[in-house]
Amino acid sequence: MSVPLLPRVFCLVSTEDDLSLLPELASVGVDGFQVRDKSATTRSLLSLTATALETGACVVVNDRLDVALAAGAHGVHLGFGDLSVADARRLAPSLVIGATCRTPEQVHAAASDGATYAGFGPLFATSSKAGLPSPLGIPVLSSAVGPLPLIGIGGIDASCAASVIGAGAHGVAVIGGIWRQPDPLRAAEDLVNAVA
C-alpha cells in the first residue's frame, strides 16, 4: 500500500458522525481522516476505518495501532497515554505516525522517536475534548516549527485556518469546524480553501 502525502486537512471522525458524507468531504478536498472514538468497540473502529479508507484519503487511527494495522490504515496518531512513538515505529516501520505535542521540546522528542508529524494544540478554545489545557495560541505554534510537520488542532475553522498555516503549520485537524456547522460540506470546502 502506498502512503498518501501528509494531509493538509484532517477531519476527525467518529461513529456518531454522518459517515455518508465522507466521500463528499474527500471530494471537496479533505485529504485526511482521523478515526477517533474513545467509546467505540474495536469492531466498530475497524468498520469506521474501512469506511474512511474507501474515500481514498489518508486515514490514521487515533490511539489504536492494533486497529490501524488490522484495518490497513495509513497510520496511527498517538496521544500522551498511548503506546510510545518509538514502540509504534518499531512495530510499524512504514506507517504514518502522528504524536500529540504541546511544546517545542515535545516536537523534538517525537521527531527523535520516529514520528511523521506532530498534532499541535489545542491552539484555540474547543469543546470537542475534555481536560485540555488552555489554548496554546499561534506564537507557541510558531516556536515549535522545524523538527516535524505540524498539524494544528483545537478550535480551528475556516476563519482562523489561514493564520495557522501562516504560522508554519503544514495543515489542520478539525472536528467542530466541520461536523458542528450547519452545512458540513460547505464548511469543509471553506476550510480547504483557507489552507490552500
C-alpha positions as CSV (number, residue, x, y, z in Angstrom):
1,M,0.0,0.0,0.0
2,S,1.4,3.4,-0.9
3,V,1.1,6.1,1.7
4,P,-0.5,9.3,0.5
5,L,1.0,12.6,1.1
6,L,0.6,14.0,4.6
7,P,-2.8,15.7,4.6
8,R,-3.3,19.4,4.8
9,V,-6.9,19.0,6.2
10,F,-7.6,16.2,8.6
11,C,-11.3,15.7,9.6
12,L,-11.7,13.7,12.8
13,V,-14.5,11.2,12.5
14,S,-16.3,9.0,15.0
15,T,-19.2,6.5,14.8
16,E,-21.5,9.4,15.8
17,D,-20.8,11.4,12.6
18,D,-22.7,11.2,9.3
19,L,-20.4,8.7,7.6
20,S,-22.4,9.1,4.3
21,L,-20.7,12.5,4.0
22,L,-17.1,11.1,4.0
23,P,-16.8,10.6,0.2
24,E,-18.2,14.1,-0.4
25,L,-15.8,15.6,2.2
26,A,-13.0,13.9,0.3
27,S,-14.3,15.2,-3.0
28,V,-14.2,18.9,-1.8
29,G,-10.6,18.4,-0.7
30,V,-10.5,16.9,2.8
31,D,-7.4,14.8,2.2
32,G,-7.2,13.0,5.6
33,F,-9.4,11.4,8.1
34,Q,-8.5,10.7,11.7
35,V,-10.6,7.9,13.2
36,R,-11.2,8.9,16.9
37,D,-13.9,7.3,19.0
38,K,-12.9,6.6,22.6
39,S,-16.2,4.7,23.4
40,A,-16.5,2.6,20.2
41,T,-15.8,-1.2,20.2
42,T,-12.8,-2.5,18.3
43,R,-15.1,-3.9,15.7
44,S,-16.9,-0.5,15.3
45,L,-13.5,1.2,14.9
46,L,-12.4,-1.4,12.3
47,S,-15.6,-0.7,10.3
48,L,-15.3,3.0,10.6
49,T,-11.7,2.9,9.4
50,A,-12.7,0.8,6.5
51,T,-15.4,3.3,5.5
52,A,-12.9,6.1,5.7
53,L,-10.4,4.2,3.6
54,E,-13.0,3.9,0.8
55,T,-12.7,7.6,0.2
56,G,-9.1,7.3,-1.0
57,A,-7.9,9.9,1.6
58,C,-5.1,9.3,4.1
59,V,-6.6,7.6,7.1
60,V,-5.0,7.4,10.6
61,V,-6.5,5.8,13.7
62,N,-6.2,7.7,16.9
63,D,-4.7,5.7,19.9
64,R,-5.0,2.2,18.4
65,L,-2.1,0.8,16.5
66,D,-3.8,-2.6,16.5
67,V,-6.8,-1.2,14.7
68,A,-4.7,0.7,12.2
69,L,-2.7,-2.4,11.3
70,A,-5.8,-4.7,11.2
71,A,-7.8,-2.3,9.0
72,G,-4.9,-1.4,6.7
73,A,-4.9,2.2,7.6
74,H,-2.1,4.6,6.5
75,G,-1.2,5.4,10.1
76,V,-1.8,6.0,13.7
77,H,-2.0,9.1,15.9
78,L,-0.7,8.6,19.5
79,G,-1.6,10.7,22.5
80,F,0.3,11.0,25.8
81,G,-1.3,7.9,27.3
82,D,-0.9,5.7,24.3
83,L,1.8,3.4,23.0
84,S,5.1,5.3,22.7
85,V,6.0,6.7,19.3
86,A,9.3,4.7,19.4
87,D,7.5,1.4,20.1
88,A,4.9,2.1,17.4
89,R,7.7,2.9,14.9
90,R,9.5,-0.3,15.8
91,L,6.2,-2.3,15.3
92,A,5.1,-0.5,12.2
93,P,8.1,1.0,10.4
94,S,6.2,2.0,7.3
95,L,3.1,3.7,8.9
96,V,2.4,7.4,9.2
97,I,2.8,8.1,12.9
98,G,1.4,11.2,14.5
99,A,2.2,12.4,18.0
100,T,0.2,14.8,20.2
101,C,2.6,17.7,21.2
102,R,2.1,20.9,23.2
103,T,5.7,22.2,23.4
104,P,8.6,22.6,21.1
105,E,10.5,20.1,23.3
106,Q,7.8,17.5,22.8
107,V,8.0,18.0,19.0
108,H,11.8,17.5,19.1
109,A,11.3,14.3,21.2
110,A,8.6,13.0,18.8
111,A,10.9,13.6,15.9
112,S,13.7,11.7,17.6
113,D,11.4,8.8,18.3
114,G,10.4,8.5,14.7
115,A,7.1,10.4,14.4
116,T,6.0,11.5,10.9
117,Y,4.1,14.6,12.2
118,A,3.1,16.4,15.3
119,G,-0.5,17.2,16.1
120,F,0.0,20.5,17.9
121,G,-2.6,22.1,20.1
122,P,-5.1,23.0,21.3
123,L,-4.4,26.2,19.5
124,F,-7.8,27.9,20.3
125,A,-10.7,27.2,22.7
126,T,-12.5,24.0,21.9
127,S,-15.3,21.9,23.4
128,S,-14.5,18.8,21.4
129,K,-12.4,17.1,24.1
130,A,-12.5,17.4,27.8
131,G,-9.5,18.0,30.1
132,L,-7.4,20.0,27.6
133,P,-5.0,22.8,28.8
134,S,-5.6,26.4,28.0
135,P,-5.3,27.3,24.3
136,L,-1.6,27.5,23.2
137,G,-2.1,30.1,20.6
138,I,-0.3,30.9,17.4
139,P,3.0,32.2,18.9
140,V,3.6,28.8,20.6
141,L,2.8,27.0,17.4
142,S,5.4,29.2,15.6
143,S,8.0,28.4,18.2
144,A,7.6,24.7,17.5
145,V,8.1,24.8,13.7
146,G,11.0,22.8,12.3
147,P,11.6,19.3,13.5
148,L,8.4,17.8,12.2
149,P,5.4,18.9,10.0
150,L,2.9,20.4,12.4
151,I,-0.9,19.7,12.2
152,G,-2.7,22.4,14.2
153,I,-5.7,21.3,16.2
154,G,-8.2,22.8,18.6
155,G,-10.9,25.2,17.8
156,I,-9.9,25.6,14.1
157,D,-12.3,26.6,11.4
158,A,-12.1,28.4,8.1
159,S,-11.9,31.8,9.8
160,C,-8.5,31.0,11.5
161,A,-7.0,28.2,9.5
162,A,-5.0,30.6,7.3
163,S,-3.3,32.1,10.3
164,V,-2.3,28.5,11.5
165,I,-0.8,27.8,8.1
166,G,0.8,31.3,8.0
167,A,2.5,30.5,11.4
168,G,4.2,27.5,9.8
169,A,1.9,24.6,10.3
170,H,1.7,22.0,7.4
171,G,-2.1,21.5,8.0
172,V,-5.0,21.5,10.3
173,A,-7.2,18.9,12.0
174,V,-10.8,19.7,12.8
175,I,-13.9,18.3,14.4
176,G,-16.4,21.1,15.2
177,G,-15.1,23.2,12.3
178,I,-16.8,20.7,10.0
179,W,-19.3,18.5,12.0
180,R,-20.9,21.2,14.1
181,Q,-21.5,23.6,11.1
182,P,-25.0,24.0,9.5
183,D,-23.5,22.7,6.2
184,P,-20.5,20.4,6.9
185,L,-19.6,20.2,3.2
186,R,-19.5,23.9,2.7
187,A,-17.6,24.3,5.9
188,A,-15.1,21.7,4.7
189,E,-14.7,23.4,1.3
190,D,-14.1,26.8,3.0
191,L,-11.5,25.2,5.3
192,V,-9.7,23.6,2.3
193,N,-9.6,26.9,0.5
194,A,-8.3,28.6,3.7
195,V,-5.3,26.3,3.9
196,A,-4.6,26.2,0.1
